[in-house]
Amino acid sequence: MARVAIVTGGTRGIGEAISVGLKNAGYSVAANYCGNDERAKAFAERTGIAVYKWDVADFEQCQQGVAKVVADLGPVDIVVNNAGITRDGTMRKMARQGWDEVLDTNLGGCFNMCKATWEGMLTRSFGRVVNIGSINGQAGQYGQVNYAAAKSGIHGFTKALAQEGAPKGITVNAIAPGYIDTDMVAAVPANVLEKIVAKIPVGRLGHAEEIARGVLFLVADEAGFITGSTLSINGGQHMY
Ligand code: NDP
């Protein structure tokens, strides 16, 4: 039987490439999303991948969403915590709400999704968790104290949970993407983006498929000795 994978935020951007990459590699995939029904519908029609709508920031919705995936596809072996948002602003301008939304979605979502799937992984002595962090969680970024804190938190979360999973056949790793050509980066002003690209040694933005490549590597059955790691995929932007 094919292993079952949930990709949060799996209907567009990096998540879409991860969902498609997993499907093409023979996994049974559930792609989660939160609000954009139109994009999710088009994605499902294009790829044949089942889509599930819930908010990863909501603990109960994650419990119910995962239960539905299990009922439809079977027990969950792989969770890719990819859903993420930005609410950028300098400290002077950032409202408490923008802090909470980013922390609750980007970091709280990882907790909620692991909580909903961890027992099953323990029971079956197998699991693969991949958390999508960010170069900005490693290095910080002007106007992103919320995002950088959440993404940096993901790296600590990954290392701590990896220790719990290690003796039980469950690996927990993170990927820290650099700048990737998705809707999220399209929101960055052109003049700022130009300066960012100038600092990427490879000389361009990354492609979502290049992050999916890393996910496929980490979720493989053969990757059982890789845990607690952060894989930086950033065109050489920072040599961490
Ligand atoms: P996009 O904005 O293109 O897509 C985000 C996806 O997450 C969408 O599918 C969206 O669903 C989903 N999502 C957002 N909030 C929630 C929520 N509360 N519950 C469930 N799903 C949600 O993002 P990217 O593809 O660019 O980014 C994907 C991940 O990679 C994020 O975690 C991001 O922080 C990280 N990253 C991205 C980088 C980049 O350069 N693009 C660089 C470093 C890290 P819907 O369609 O319904 O809105």
Boltz pocket constraint, residues with backbone or C-beta under 6 A from the ligand:
constraints:
  - pocket:
      binder: B
      contacts: [[A, 8], [A, 9], [A, 10], [A, 11], [A, 12], [A, 13], [A, 14], [A, 15], [A, 32], [A, 33], [A, 34], [A, 35], [A, 36], [A, 37], [A, 39], [A, 54], [A, 55], [A, 56], [A, 57], [A, 81], [A, 82], [A, 83], [A, 84], [A, 85], [A, 105], [A, 132], [A, 133], [A, 134], [A, 135], [A, 176], [A, 177], [A, 178], [A, 179], [A, 180], [A, 181], [A, 182], [A, 183], [A, 184], [A, 185]]
      max_distance: 6.0
